Amino acid sequence: MYGAIPSLLGSVSEPEPLPLVRKLFARLERPDGHSMPGTRVVAAVGSARSAPAPEDPDTVRSDSGFGHRPLAVPRSASPPCAPLAGSDRLKATLVSTPLRHTIAIYPGSFDPITNGHRDIIERAAKIVDRLIVAVLNNEQKTPLFSVAERVEMMGVVSQEFDNVEVDSFEGLLVDYAASKSATAIVRGIRAISDYENELQMALMNRRLRPEVETIFLMAGEQYSFVSSRLVKEVIRLGGEIRGLVPPVVEERLKNRIFGVSARS
């Protein structure tokens, strides 16, 4: 394990072999106080017998988080291999660590958008870096709202989530996912009947593009019975849909079906 450290750190001149070598991992901070994403500092700690060196006011201190003295990084140092002054004779090498950026697609017709859809969006946005809500343009169906209207409503519903964007697509879902460099497809599961259908689709998508995985999220308990079809049936029969769909969708539904505003 320790034999690989000198090759990372370069040669460190010591009068005697280092009595203790530890690998410390710390996030290097920029002069403005923000961390540099995707960067780790690998440091070797030499003998603790050395006398402490005077503090340099033009240094940034980066706490290693392991109970040791913070690393003193000269502000003027140019990464990746700037030697560090200090009593422990530290020498650090910046190791570039590529961070995997996960993009996922949440597809659906969303005709109309329900609070169940919004619940899946909120939870999926917490586990991926970027979530694309993709509204399906299915010419075989006659939707209540056009693709443009559904995209607009979805934009309003999802605007509070910084890593969520809205788009539309047609054709094979996995081809659309590949065009967006997505590696995951998010699907919501409400019941066993949903799982049977979704499993069939997931297996076909895997056959078409093995690099794209499917993530199943169970519907929230309060929304496990809600579907777009059921919402449309209830409102057409004069039932109350408040709490089943976002307010903007409720208003659009009443305008479309009855020609009245939800506020009236």
C-alpha positions as CSV (number, residue, x, y, z in Angstrom):
1,M,0.0,0.0,0.0
2,Y,2.7,2.5,1.0
3,G,5.1,1.5,-1.7
4,A,3.1,3.5,-4.3
5,I,3.1,6.7,-2.3
6,P,6.7,7.9,-3.2
7,S,5.9,7.5,-6.9
8,L,2.9,9.9,-6.4
9,L,4.8,12.4,-4.3
10,G,8.1,12.4,-6.0
11,S,11.4,12.2,-4.1
12,V,11.3,13.6,-0.6
13,S,14.7,14.3,0.9
14,E,15.0,13.0,4.5
15,P,18.0,12.3,6.8
16,E,16.4,9.1,7.8
17,P,13.5,6.9,6.6
18,L,10.1,8.3,7.4
19,P,8.9,6.8,10.6
20,L,5.3,7.2,9.7
21,V,3.6,7.6,6.3
22,R,0.0,8.4,6.1
23,K,-2.2,9.2,3.1
24,L,-4.3,12.3,3.8
25,F,-7.2,13.2,1.5
26,A,-8.4,16.8,1.6
27,R,-10.3,19.0,-0.7
28,L,-8.1,21.8,-1.8
29,E,-9.7,25.2,-1.4
30,R,-9.4,28.1,-3.8
31,P,-8.4,31.6,-2.5
32,D,-12.1,32.6,-2.5
33,G,-12.9,29.8,0.0
34,H,-14.7,27.5,-2.4
35,S,-13.7,23.9,-2.9
36,M,-12.2,22.7,-6.2
37,P,-14.6,19.9,-7.4
38,G,-13.0,16.7,-8.6
39,T,-9.7,17.4,-6.8
40,R,-8.0,15.5,-4.0
41,V,-4.8,16.2,-2.2
42,V,-2.6,13.3,-1.5
43,A,0.0,14.2,1.2
44,A,2.8,12.3,3.0
45,V,3.5,13.4,6.5
46,G,7.2,13.3,7.5
47,S,8.8,13.4,10.9
48,A,6.9,15.3,13.5
49,R,10.2,16.3,15.2
50,S,10.8,19.3,12.9
51,A,10.4,22.7,14.3
52,P,7.3,24.6,13.3
53,A,7.7,27.0,10.3
54,P,6.3,30.6,10.5
55,E,2.8,31.1,9.1
56,D,2.7,32.7,5.7
57,P,-0.2,35.2,5.5
58,D,-0.6,34.4,1.8
59,T,-1.6,30.8,2.3
60,V,-4.9,29.0,2.2
61,R,-5.4,26.4,4.9
62,S,-7.2,23.2,4.0
63,D,-8.3,20.9,6.8
64,S,-7.7,17.3,6.1
65,G,-10.5,16.2,8.4
66,F,-8.3,13.5,10.1
67,G,-7.3,15.5,13.2
68,H,-3.9,16.6,11.7
69,R,-2.7,20.1,11.3
70,P,-4.3,21.7,8.2
71,L,-2.3,21.8,5.0
72,A,-0.7,25.2,4.2
73,V,-1.2,25.8,0.5
74,P,0.5,28.9,-1.0
75,R,-2.0,31.1,-2.8
76,S,0.5,31.6,-5.6
77,A,1.1,27.9,-6.0
78,S,0.3,26.6,-9.5
79,P,-1.3,23.1,-9.5
80,P,-0.8,20.3,-10.0
81,C,2.6,19.8,-8.3
82,A,3.6,22.7,-6.0
83,P,5.8,21.8,-3.0
84,L,4.4,22.9,0.3
85,A,6.4,24.5,3.1
86,G,5.9,23.4,6.7
87,S,7.4,21.7,9.7
88,D,6.2,18.3,8.5
89,R,8.0,18.7,5.1
90,L,4.8,18.1,3.2
91,K,4.8,17.6,-0.5
92,A,1.5,17.2,-2.2
93,T,0.4,16.2,-5.6
94,L,-3.0,17.1,-6.9
95,V,-4.7,14.0,-8.2
96,S,-7.4,14.7,-10.8
97,T,-10.5,12.6,-9.9
98,P,-13.1,12.7,-12.6
99,L,-16.5,13.0,-11.1
100,R,-19.2,10.9,-12.7
101,H,-22.0,13.2,-13.8
102,T,-25.3,11.2,-13.8
103,I,-28.0,12.2,-16.2
104,A,-31.4,10.5,-16.0
105,I,-34.5,10.7,-18.0
106,Y,-38.0,10.7,-16.5
107,P,-40.3,10.0,-19.4
108,G,-44.1,10.0,-19.6
109,S,-47.1,11.5,-21.3
110,F,-48.0,13.6,-18.3
111,D,-51.5,14.3,-19.6
112,P,-52.1,15.8,-17.1
113,I,-49.3,16.1,-14.6
114,T,-50.3,14.8,-11.1
115,N,-48.8,15.2,-7.7
116,G,-47.6,11.6,-8.0
117,H,-45.4,12.7,-11.0
118,R,-44.1,15.7,-9.0
119,D,-43.2,13.4,-6.1
120,I,-41.1,11.2,-8.3
121,I,-39.4,14.3,-9.8
122,E,-38.5,15.6,-6.4
123,R,-37.1,12.3,-5.2
124,A,-35.2,11.5,-8.4
125,A,-33.7,15.0,-8.5
126,K,-32.0,14.1,-5.1
127,I,-30.2,11.0,-6.5
128,V,-29.0,12.2,-9.9
129,D,-27.0,15.2,-11.0
130,R,-29.3,16.2,-13.8
131,L,-32.9,15.0,-14.4
132,I,-34.6,15.5,-17.8
133,V,-38.4,15.3,-17.6
134,A,-39.3,14.1,-21.1
135,V,-42.8,14.6,-22.4
136,L,-43.8,11.9,-24.9
137,N,-45.2,13.0,-28.2
138,N,-47.4,10.0,-29.0
139,E,-49.3,10.4,-32.2
140,Q,-51.3,7.3,-31.6
141,K,-53.2,8.9,-28.7
142,T,-55.4,12.0,-28.6
143,P,-54.2,13.9,-25.5
144,L,-56.2,16.4,-23.5
145,F,-53.3,18.8,-23.7
146,S,-50.8,19.4,-26.5
147,V,-47.1,18.6,-26.0
148,A,-46.3,22.3,-25.8
149,E,-48.9,22.8,-23.1
150,R,-47.7,19.8,-21.1
151,V,-44.1,21.0,-21.4
152,E,-45.1,24.5,-20.2
153,M,-47.1,23.1,-17.2
154,M,-44.2,20.8,-16.3
155,G,-41.8,23.7,-16.4
156,V,-44.0,25.6,-13.8
157,V,-44.3,22.5,-11.6
158,S,-40.6,21.7,-11.6
159,Q,-39.1,25.2,-11.6
160,E,-38.1,24.9,-7.9
161,F,-35.6,22.1,-8.7
162,D,-32.3,23.5,-10.0
163,N,-31.1,20.3,-11.6
164,V,-34.4,19.5,-13.5
165,E,-35.2,20.5,-17.0
166,V,-38.1,19.8,-19.3
167,D,-38.0,18.5,-22.8
168,S,-40.2,16.5,-25.3
169,F,-39.3,13.5,-27.5
170,E,-40.7,11.0,-29.9
171,G,-39.5,7.6,-31.0
172,L,-37.5,5.2,-29.0
173,L,-36.8,6.3,-25.4
174,V,-33.3,4.7,-25.3
175,D,-32.3,6.6,-28.4
176,Y,-33.5,9.8,-26.9
177,A,-31.6,9.0,-23.7
178,A,-28.4,8.3,-25.7
179,S,-28.8,11.7,-27.5
180,K,-28.8,13.4,-24.1
181,S,-25.9,11.3,-22.7
182,A,-28.2,9.9,-20.1
183,T,-27.3,6.6,-18.3
184,A,-30.5,6.1,-16.4
185,I,-34.3,6.0,-16.9
186,V,-36.5,6.8,-14.0
187,R,-39.9,5.2,-13.7
188,G,-42.5,5.3,-11.0
189,I,-44.2,2.1,-9.7
190,R,-47.6,2.3,-8.0
191,A,-48.7,-1.3,-7.9
192,I,-47.8,-4.8,-9.0
193,S,-49.6,-4.3,-12.3
194,D,-47.3,-1.3,-13.0
195,Y,-44.2,-3.4,-12.2
196,E,-45.2,-6.1,-14.7
197,N,-45.5,-3.6,-17.5
198,E,-42.4,-1.6,-16.5
199,L,-40.3,-4.7,-16.2
200,Q,-41.1,-5.7,-19.7
201,M,-40.2,-2.2,-21.0
202,A,-37.0,-2.1,-18.9
203,L,-35.8,-5.5,-20.3
204,M,-36.4,-4.4,-23.8
205,N,-34.6,-1.1,-23.2
206,R,-31.7,-3.0,-21.8
207,R,-31.6,-5.2,-24.9
208,L,-31.5,-2.2,-27.1
209,R,-29.0,-0.2,-25.1
210,P,-27.3,-2.1,-22.3
211,E,-25.5,0.9,-21.0
212,V,-28.8,2.6,-20.0
213,E,-30.2,1.4,-16.6
214,T,-33.7,1.7,-15.3
215,I,-34.4,3.1,-11.8
216,F,-37.7,2.2,-10.3
217,L,-39.1,4.5,-7.6
218,M,-42.1,3.4,-5.5
219,A,-44.9,6.0,-5.5
220,G,-45.5,7.9,-2.3
221,E,-48.2,6.3,-0.2
222,Q,-50.5,9.3,-0.6
223,Y,-50.2,9.1,-4.4
224,S,-50.2,5.4,-5.0
225,F,-53.7,5.4,-6.4
226,V,-53.4,8.6,-8.5
227,S,-53.1,8.4,-12.3
228,S,-53.7,10.9,-15.1
229,R,-56.5,8.8,-16.5
230,L,-58.3,8.6,-13.2
231,V,-57.9,12.4,-12.6
232,K,-59.5,13.1,-15.9
233,E,-62.4,10.8,-15.2
234,V,-63.0,12.2,-11.8
235,I,-63.1,15.9,-12.9
236,R,-65.3,15.1,-15.9
237,L,-67.8,13.6,-13.5
238,G,-67.7,16.7,-11.3
239,G,-65.4,15.2,-8.6
240,E,-62.9,17.2,-6.5
241,I,-59.3,16.8,-7.7
242,R,-57.7,19.3,-5.3
243,G,-54.6,17.8,-3.8
244,L,-54.3,15.2,-6.6
245,V,-52.7,17.6,-9.1
246,P,-50.6,20.8,-8.8
247,P,-52.7,24.0,-8.6
248,V,-51.6,25.2,-12.1
249,V,-52.8,21.9,-13.5
250,E,-56.1,22.0,-11.7
251,E,-56.8,25.4,-13.2
252,R,-55.9,24.3,-16.7
253,L,-58.0,21.2,-16.4
254,K,-61.1,23.1,-15.3
255,N,-60.5,25.7,-18.1
256,R,-60.2,22.9,-20.7
257,I,-63.1,20.8,-19.6
258,F,-65.6,23.3,-18.2
259,G,-64.3,26.6,-19.5
260,V,-64.1,28.0,-16.0
261,S,-61.2,29.0,-13.7
262,A,-60.3,26.9,-10.7
263,R,-60.4,30.2,-8.7
264,S,-64.0,30.9,-9.5
